[in-house]
Amino acid sequence: MLLISILAAIVSAEAGSRDFLISAIHFEKELKSGSMSVLDLAPLAAKYGAQGVEYRDVYWKDKVRELPAVGIQLARMKLKATYTTVTTLYNRDQAKQKQLLQDIEDAKSLGSPLLRVQLGVRPGSGPEDAAVHRAAKEAVDYAKSLGIKLALENNSRPPGEKLSDIKATLEEFNSPALGTNIDFANYAVNDQDPIEAIKSLTPWIIYVHAKDAKKTEKGWTTTYLGGGTLPLKEILSALDATGRTFLFCFESPGEGDPEGGIVKSKAYMATH
């Protein structure tokens, strides 16, 4: 009877777990040092039962060679991809405005349905600001033409961290090609209510970055699910209450044990 109870609990936990992706940021130290390649990420996703990988523009060593190789690898392994860029939606630098268009093309080449992008500094109403607005609109329209959605994320620090700015931008564009990536820990570390953010942005949520956070002597730090102090049960319930379907990505620093963090996040999700 005890064995049957244990097996039933395991099955129940697995049935209640969400599909998830792992983020390249778990392995930032290894990817930047060269001890690991972007081609190592998909096998790790498969190892831990993830449905795919979130790749990042900053980790390519040889993008011309690596990007198509990753695409072939994902297709062979039947895994999903998402893509993220450090280039912001709003940018006064024309080179970076063009880079965002290239990032959208790279997301398409990778087979990603979206490109995670941060807001940057919302422009005002002056002549120079008009050019920034036009460049952002060009990016949104270009993404739409390629069948890609931009997932606008709230940053972990200024600029682009405010719920009010994220919502105002989404309302302003009013485009099916622009949604939001809810990073609930980022809202929390910026003294904003993540549950309020979820409720306020429900119509636009297309992606979720899932991690916990805790306060230390040096301030807030993010960690694996269950490793911090956020009201995760309530946050996950609020996400469920949206009734929307979106990709869910574990996204926390490796903290010296990146694979262990993935395992712990997965275990938390399976039991909550």
For each residue, the residues with C-beta under 8 A, 3 or more apart:
1: 4 5
2: 5 6
3: 6 7
4: 1 7 8
5: 1 2 8 9
6: 2 3 9 10
7: 3 4 10 11
8: 4 5 11 12
9: 5 6 12 13
10: 6 7 13 14
11: 7 8 14 15
12: 8 9 15 16
13: 9 10 16 17 270 271
14: 10 11 17 270
15: 11 12
16: 12 13 270 271
17: 13 14 20 266 269 270
18: 248 269
19: 51 247 248
20: 17 50 51 210 248 249 250 265 266 269
21: 45 50 51 52 53 54 80 82 247 248 249 250
22: 26 41 44 45 48 50 52 53 54 249 250 262
23: 26 53 54 56 209 249 250 251 252
24: 27 28 31 38 41 53 54 55 56 59
25: 28 54 56 251 252 253 254
26: 22 23 250 251 252 253 254 258 259 261 262
27: 24 30 31 36 40 41 44 254 258
28: 24 25 31 32 59 253 254
29: 32 33 254
30: 27 33 35 36 254 258
31: 24 27 28 34 36 37 38 59
32: 28 29 59
33: 29 30 36
34: 31 37 61
35: 30
36: 27 30 31 33 40
37: 31 34 40 61 66
38: 24 31 41 55 59 60 61 66 70
39: 42 66 69 70 73
40: 27 36 37 43 44
41: 22 24 27 38 44 45 53 55 70
42: 39 45 46 53 70 73 74 77 79
43: 40 46 47 77
44: 22 27 40 41 47 48 50 259 262
45: 21 22 41 42 48 50 51 52 53 79
46: 42 43 49 50 77 79
47: 43 44
48: 22 44 45 259 262 263 266
49: 46 266
50: 20 21 22 44 45 46 53 79 250 262
51: 19 20 21 45 79 80
52: 21 22 45 74 79 80 81 82 247
53: 21 22 23 24 41 42 45 50 74 79 80 81 82
54: 21 22 23 24 25 81 82 83 84 116 249 251
55: 24 38 41 59 70 81 82 83 84 110 112
56: 23 24 25 59 83 84 85 86
57: 60 83 84 85 86 87 103 106
58: 86
59: 24 28 31 32 38 55 56
60: 38 57 63 66 67
61: 34 37 38 66
62: 65 66
63: 60 66 67 106
64: 67
65: 62 68 69
66: 37 38 39 60 61 62 63 69 70
67: 60 63 64 70 71 106 109 110
68: 65 71 72 109
69: 39 65 66 72 73
70: 38 39 41 42 55 66 67 73 74 81 110
71: 67 68 74 75 81 109 110 111
72: 68 69 75 76
73: 39 42 69 70 76 77
74: 42 52 53 70 71 77 78 79 80 81 110 111
75: 71 72 78 111
76: 72 73
77: 42 43 46 73 74
78: 74 75
79: 42 45 46 50 51 52 53 74
80: 21 51 52 53 74 111 247
81: 52 53 54 55 70 71 74 110 111 112
82: 21 52 53 54 55 112 113 114 116 207 247 249
83: 54 55 56 57 103 106 107 110 112 114 115 116
84: 54 55 56 57 115 116 117
85: 56 57 99 100 103 115 116 117
86: 56 57 58 118
87: 57 91 96 99 100 103 117
88: 91 96 100 117 118 119 120 121 160
89: 100 117 118 119 120 136 139 140 150 152 169
90: 119 120 121 122 123 132 136
91: 87 88 96 97 100 120 132 135
92: 128 132
93: 96 97
94: 97 98 135
95: 98 99
96: 87 88 91 93 99 100
97: 91 93 94 100 101 135 138 139
98: 94 95 101 102
99: 85 87 95 96 102 103
100: 85 87 88 89 91 96 97 103 104 117 135 139
101: 97 98 104 105 138 139 142
102: 98 99 105 106
103: 57 83 85 87 99 100 106 107 115 117
104: 100 101 107 108 115 139 142 143 146 148 150
105: 101 102 108 109 146
106: 57 63 67 83 102 103 109 110
107: 83 103 104 110 112 114 115 148
108: 104 105 111 112 146 147 148
109: 67 68 71 105 106
110: 55 67 70 71 74 81 83 106 107
111: 71 74 75 80 81 108
112: 55 81 82 83 107 108 115 148
113: 82 147 148 149 247
114: 82 83 107 148 149 150 151 179 181 206 207 247
115: 83 84 85 103 104 107 112 143 148 149 150 151
116: 54 82 83 84 85 151 153 181 207
117: 84 85 87 88 89 100 103 150 151 152 153
118: 86 88 89 152 153 155 160
119: 88 89 90 122 152 153 154 155 159 160 165 166 169
120: 88 89 90 91 159 160
121: 88 90 159 160
122: 90 119 159 165 168 169
123: 90 126 128 129 130 132 133
124: 129
125: 129 130
126: 123 129 130
127: 130 131
128: 92 123 131 132
129: 123 124 125 126 132 133
130: 123 125 126 127 133 134
131: 127 128 134 135
132: 90 91 92 123 128 129 135 136
133: 123 129 130 136 137
134: 130 131 137 138
135: 91 94 97 100 131 132 138 139
136: 89 90 132 133 139 140 173
137: 133 134 140 141 173
138: 97 101 134 135 141 142
139: 89 97 100 101 104 135 136 142 143 150
140: 89 136 137 143 144 150 173 175 177 178
141: 137 138 144 145 175 177
142: 101 104 138 139 145 146
143: 104 115 139 140 146 148 149 150 177 178
144: 140 141 147 148 175 176 177
145: 141 142
146: 104 105 108 142 143
147: 108 113 144
148: 104 107 108 112 113 114 115 143 144 177
149: 113 114 115 143 176 177 178 179 206
150: 89 104 114 115 117 139 140 143 177 178 179
151: 114 115 116 117 179 180 181 206 207
152: 89 117 118 119 166 169 170 178 179 180 181 204
153: 116 117 118 119 160 180 181 183 186 209
154: 119 160 161 162 163 166 180 182 183 186 187 190 197
155: 118 119 158 159 160 161 186
156: 161 183 186 189 190 222
157: 161 190
158: 155 161
159: 119 120 121 122 155
160: 88 118 119 120 121 153 154 155 165 166
161: 154 155 156 157 158 165 186 190 192
162: 154 165 166 190 192
163: 154 166 167 187 192 196 197 200 201
164: 167 168
165: 119 122 160 161 162 168 169
166: 119 152 154 160 162 163 169 170 180 201
167: 163 164 170 171 200 201
168: 122 164 165 171 172
169: 89 119 122 152 165 166 172 173 178
170: 152 166 167 173 174 178 179 180 201 204
171: 167 168 174
172: 168 169
173: 136 137 140 169 170 178
174: 170 171
175: 140 141 144 178
176: 144 149
177: 140 141 143 144 148 149 150
178: 140 143 149 150 152 169 170 173 175 204
179: 114 149 150 151 152 170 204 205 206 207
180: 151 152 153 154 166 170 201 204 205 206 207
181: 114 116 151 152 153 206 207 208 209
182: 154 187 194 197 198 201 205 207 208 209 239
183: 153 154 156 186 187 208 209 211 251
184: 187 188 194 197 198 208 209 210 230 235
185: 188 189 194 209 211 212 213 222 228 230
186: 153 154 155 156 161 183 189 190 209
187: 154 163 182 183 184 190 192 193 194 197
188: 184 185 191 192 193 194 213 220 230
189: 156 185 186 213 220 222
190: 154 156 157 161 162 186 187
191: 188
192: 161 162 163 187 188 196 197
193: 187 188 196 197
194: 182 184 185 187 188 197 198 230 235 238
195: 198 199 231 234 235 238
196: 163 192 193 199 200
197: 154 163 182 184 187 192 193 194 200 201
198: 182 184 194 195 201 202 205 235 238 239 242
199: 195 196 202 238
200: 163 167 196 197
201: 163 166 167 170 180 182 197 198 204 205
202: 198 199 205 242 244
203:
204: 152 170 178 179 180 201
205: 179 180 182 198 201 202 208 239 242 244 246
206: 114 149 151 179 180 181 246 247
207: 82 114 116 151 179 180 181 182 246 247 249
208: 181 182 183 184 205 239 246 247 248 249
209: 23 153 181 182 183 184 185 186 249 251
210: 20 184 225 248 249 250 251 265 269
211: 183 185 222 223 224 225 228 250 251 252 265
212: 185 222 223 224 225 226 227 228 229 230 232 252
213: 185 188 189 220 221 222 223 228 229 230
214: 220 221 223 227 228 229
215: 219 220 221 229
216: 219 220 221
217:
218: 221
219: 215 216
220: 188 189 213 214 215 216
221: 213 214 215 216 218
222: 156 185 189 211 212 213 228 252 253
223: 211 212 213 214 227 228 252 253 255 261
224: 211 212 227 250 252 255 260 261 262 264 265 268
225: 210 211 212 232 250 252 264 265 268 269
226: 212 232 264 265 267 268
227: 212 214 223 224 261 264
228: 185 211 212 213 214 222 223
229: 212 213 214 215
230: 184 185 188 194 212 213 235
231: 195 234 235
232: 212 225 226 235 236 268 272
233: 236 237 272
234: 195 231 237 238
235: 184 194 195 198 230 231 232 238 239
236: 232 233 239 240 272
237: 233 234 240 241
238: 194 195 198 199 234 235 241 242
239: 182 198 205 208 235 236 242
240: 236 237
241: 237 238
242: 198 202 205 238 239
243:
244: 202 205
245:
246: 205 206 207 208
247: 19 21 52 80 82 113 114 206 207 208
248: 18 19 20 21 208 210
249: 20 21 22 23 54 82 207 208 209 210
250: 20 21 22 23 26 50 210 211 224 225 261 262 265 266
251: 23 25 26 54 183 209 210 211
252: 23 25 26 211 212 222 223 224 225 255 261 265
253: 25 26 28 222 223 261
254: 25 26 27 28 29 30 257 258 261
255: 223 224 252 258 261
256:
257: 254 260 261
258: 26 27 30 254 255 261 262
259: 26 44 48 262 263
260: 224 257 263 264
261: 26 223 224 227 250 252 253 254 255 257 258 264 265
262: 22 26 44 48 50 224 250 258 259 265 266
263: 48 259 260 266 267
264: 224 225 226 227 260 261 267 268
265: 20 210 211 224 225 226 250 252 261 262 268 269
266: 17 20 48 49 250 262 263 269 270
267: 226 263 264 270 271
268: 224 225 226 232 264 265 271 272
269: 17 18 20 210 225 265 266 272
270: 13 14 16 17 266 267
271: 13 16 267 268
272: 232 233 236 268 269
